[in-house]
Amino acid sequence: MHITKGKVDYKETVQDLLQTTQGMSYETTVKGEGEVQIIASDYQIVNKIHTLDGIRVKFVSIKQPLIQCISRETTLEDAYIIVNKYER
């Protein structure tokens, strides 16, 4: 995948992209922004949502994270971030 003048050049199908990046998306809930920053120092954060239980952090990694988290289904947004961050 390459981006030229804001246009994405990707030769495979969306399904291929999602299948290639499956198993690289994770989620965890932390208590505060300090913990979010620790996660951000090691992984690429995709989204964070403040909830009553804390901050739900969605992130991607090509390796199994060393923190307590759950695997989640890879979205197209996740796949785009994975390919652009790790496959340059």
Secondary structure, 3 states (H helix, E strand, C coil): CEEECCEEECCCCHHHHHHHHCCCEEEEEECCHHHHHHHHHHCEEEEEEEECCEEEEEEECCCCCCCCCEECCCCHHHHHHHHHHHCC
